[in-house]
Amino acid sequence: VMFTSFDLVDAAFRDEETFPSAAFYANTVTEVLGRNMQCMGGDEHRRHRALVSPFFRAKNVTAIVESFLEPVAHELIDRFEARGEANLVAEYTKLYPVKIILRLLGLPQTADEDVSRWAIGMLDIQNNFDHALRCSQEFMAFVRPILAERRVAPKDDLLSSLATEEFEGERLSDEAIFNFLRLLFPAGADTTYLGLGSAIFALLTHPDELARVRADLRGECRWAAEEALRWSPPVALQLRANPKDVVWHDTAIPGGTPLIFSTLAANRDPAVFEDPDRFDVGRHPKAICTFGRGPHFCLGAHLARAEMDIALRILLERLPRLRLLDDPGVSITASIVPVLRGPNRLPVRFD
């Protein structure tokens, strides 16, 4: 069963009792990604979310914008600016969120390419389970000694916060931290790089919208990012299952039915969004389904939005002549796994 309207997808995300996240994820990802929050419900989910969420609150994200987000964008552009051309997927969008998460956690910046490879590999559970498991094991081996250090000598970073935060007298075990991190990197890095790539693709293929954004970079980049998240969400489909027989919104759904929540279709529902297939930076959508809804709403939504806003602004500030090369093979398509979407490449010139 696929839900495609905005109202149904929104209601289904919120109805954790009928469509619990754990009913699907607990049976598909645990060997590779561990028993993370997607596999939890009720009080267990509430407690784990409370332990990991403080670092991701809006005020904390605002505080790291200048210290993390802008310098990383400049650092990556410095690597290719002199060439006059680049593939922005390989050289910018894929590396940017990985480097941000490494800085947030206080992990070595030199590991960005390894971590990017692990993050992508861990998601390929169904097509290449052995590779996904190996990526998961290599990632844990990388983090384990650093986590042990933070237990003894905490620093001002997310890994230390995870190691020391208490909620109702409880702290996260090493296993729980690994499980969270194995969700954070694929969910935070892979989806953000795909969303950022789609935003750049949308602007470079819609010259009027690009001109609008260039006229007010600080005001419009956040709306370009938000419209891109609506127009081409990086997670096009979310999978669920209902454990019990149910009649929901007048539809009988037998227990165990595979379910698909189509965020892509919901975000282009003409009953909610006028001319929904048009990329319109001035749309300013009030609500989108890209980050889910309800109790499993994406913990990193504030950070992802800030990353896309800043990465777009710095890129357009630094490269005023940025343009997409004439390459008919460039498109937004399935990436990594079928439910994820983003540009396959972004060959650009800016001389």
N, C-alpha and C positions, 0 to 999 in steps of 0.2 A: 504494500500500500504506500503510495506517495502522496504527501500533503504538499500542495503548491501555492495556495492562496496565502496572503500575509496573515490574515486572521487565524487560519488553521495552524500554520507553522508557529505563529506566536503562542497560541493556546497550547499546542502540543509541547513546546519547549517548557512552558510553565507548569504543565501537568506532570510533575515528577512521580506522582503516585501511580498514574496509569502507564506512563512511558518512562520508567526509571532508566537513567543512563547506565546503571550497573548491569541491567538485563542484557545489554549488548556487549559493553566493553569488558566486563569481567570474564567473558568467555573467549575473547579474541586477542587481547593485548598483554595480558599479565606476564607471560613468559619473557617477553622482550622489554616491556615498559614498566613492569612491576604493577603492584596493586595501588594505582594512583587514584586521585580524586574522581576521575571518570568512573571508576569501579565502585564508588561508595555512594551511600544515600543516607538520609535521615541524620541522626545525631553524630554518627561517625564522620560524615561529610562536613557537617557544621564545625566540629572540633578541628579537623585537619585544615579546613579552609581558614579558620580563625588563626591558626598557627603560622600559616604561610602568607597571609594576605597583607599584614601591615606594610611591607615594603612596596606594595603595588598600589597603595591609595593615591588618589589624585594629587594631594599636597606633596607627597614624596616624589612622584613623577615630575612635578613642576620643578622641584628642587634640583633634580639631576639633569635638567635640560642643558644648562650651560656647561656643567662639568663633564658630561658624557656625550650627549647627542651631537652637538655641533662639532667638537674636535674630531670625533670619529668620521663624520662626513667629510671634513676637510682632509683628513689623513688619507682616505681612500681616493679622493679626487686628485690629490697631489701625485699619486702614483701614475696616473695616466694623462693628466692635463696637457703635458708638453707634447704628447703624440698627436693631438688633434683628432683622435678617434678612439673608440673603445667599444666593447660589448658590455653594456651596463648591467646585464644579468650576472655575468661571471665576475665582473670587476667592481661592482657597486652594490646592487640590491641583495645578492646572495651573502656577501660578507658583512654588510652593515649590521643587521640585527644580531648576528653571531658575536661580533665584536662588542656590541652593547651589552649583551647578556654576560659575556666573559668579564667585562668591567664591573657590572653590577654584582656579580658573584665574587669578584676579587681573584679570578683565575688568570693564568698567564695569557697575555695577548698573543704570544707566539703560537698558541694552539688553535688559532682561528680556522685554518684549513682542515685540520684533523676534526675539530668539533663540528664544522659544517658537514663533513663527510659522515660523521657518526649520526648527526641529527637527521640527515636525509635517509641514511641506511636504516635507522631504527623504525622508520615509517613503512618500509617495504616488507611488512610482515607476511602478507599473503603471497606475494610473488617470489620472494627470496628470503624465506624464514632463517636459514642458516646465516646468511649475511647480516640480517637484522639482529639476530642474537649475538653475533660476533661484535658488531658495532656497539651494542649495549654493554657487553662485557669489557670492551676496550675503554669505553667512556667511564664506566665505574672504576676501572683500574687507574685511570687518570685522576679522578676526583678523590678517591679514597684517602691517600696520604695528606691531601690538602685539607679535607674535612677533619681528619685527626688533629692537624695543627690548630684549626679554628676552635675545636673543642677545648683545647688547652689555653690558647691565646687568641681570643676573638679580636676581629678588626671591624672597621666600619664598612661592612659589605653584606650582601644578601646571604652568602654562605654562613657567615657568623650569626646573622639574625636567625637563620633556620636552625643553627646548632644551639642557640641559647634561648630562643623565645619560649615563653610558657603561657599556657591557657588552661585555666581551671586545674592548675597544679601538674599539668602534663607537658612533656617536651617530646619533640620528634626523635624517633630512633634513627640510627644510621640508615637502616633499610627504608624508612619512610622518606628520608631526605633524598636518597637515591631515586626512589620512585617518583618523587616530585620533580627532580631535575631531569629525569628521563622523559617526563611529560613536558617540562618547561622548554627544553631545547627544540624538540620537533614542533610543538604547538606554538612556541613563541618565535623561533627563528624561521622555520620553513613558511609558516603562513604569512608572517610579516614581509619576508622577501618577495613572496608571490604578490601580495597586495601592493607593495611599493612598485614592483615592476609593472603591474597593471595600471597604476596611476600614471606612471611615466609614459607608458604606451598610449593611454587615453589622451593625455595632453599633446603628445607629439603627433597624434593622428586627428586631432581636433584643433586646428590653428586658431579659431576664434576663441575657444576656451583657454588655450595657452596664452593668447594675448591678454585676455581678462586677468589671468593669474599673474602674468608678468607686470601688469600695471599696479599691482598691490600684493607683492609676494608675502608680506607678513600677515596680511588679512585674508588672502584667498587660498594659500597653500593648504590650510587645514580643511577648507571646504572642498578643494580638489581631491584631497585624500578621502574625505567622507563620501563624496559622490562616487569615487572609484570603488570604495568598499561596498557601496550599494550596487553599482553598475556591473561589477565583476568581482564578487566576493571570492577570496582565495579558497575558502571551503564551500564549494558549490552545493554539496549534499552532506547531510549528517544522518548517520545510520542509528536506528534504535530497534527495540523489540518490546512487545507488551507481554508480560508473563501470564496474564489471565485473559479469558474471554471478556470482551467489553463491547458495549454499544456506546460509541463516542461520536457526538455531533451527528446523531441519527445514522451512523454507519456501524454495522456489526463487524468487529475485528476479532477473529479467533486468537486465543493465546498462542504466543510464539510466532506470530506473523512478522516477517521481515518488514521493517518500516523505513521510509526515507523521508526526511524533512528537507525539502528543496529550498535552501536559502536563496539560491539564484532566482528561482521562480517567484518566491515571496517578495524579494527586493524589486522585482519588476511587475508586481501586481498592478494592473491599470486601475483597479478600484482604489488604490492608495496613492500611486505615483502617476501623475499626468505625463503622458508621452514617455513611458517608462524605459524604452530602449534607447533614448537619447541621453548622451553624456552631457550633463548640464551642471557646471560648477555653482551656478546661482540657485540651484534647487534647494539647498539647505534642508535635507530630509530630517524630520523630527525623530524618526525611529527607523532602524533597519534591523534585520535579523542576522547580520553577519557574525556577531559575537555570541549568538544564542540569546536566550531569554531565561528568566527564572533562576532557580538555585545554582545551575551550572553555567550561568553567564560567565564569559571569559574573564578570568582573573587579571589578565594582562591587557585588557582593552584600552585603559588609559595610556599605558606605555606604548602600545602599538600605534595608537593615533598620534601620539607625540613623535614617535620615531618617523612615521610617514610624513608628517607636517615638516619636521626639521630637515629630513633627507631631501625632500622636494625643494624646499626653499634654498638650501645651500647649493644644491646642484644647479638650479636655475640662476642663482646669483653668480656663481663662479663661471658658468658657461652660457653667456647670453646668446650665442649663435647655435645652441644645441638643436640638432635636427636628426630625424631618423633617416638612415640610408634607405634607398629604394631597394627593398628586398621583399619580394612577394611571399617568401616563406615565413616571415615574421608574423606571429599570431598569438593570441591568448588561447591556450590549449591545456589539456590534462597534463599535470606535472607531478612527478614522484609517484603518486598513486592516483587512481581515476577520479577520486572525489575532490582533489586539489587542482586549482587552475591558476595559471599565470603565463606570462610571455615566455616563449621558448628561447628567445634571445632578443637583445636590443642593440643592434649595430648602429652607432651614432657617429656623427662628425660634429665638431664645434670649433673649427679653425676660422 
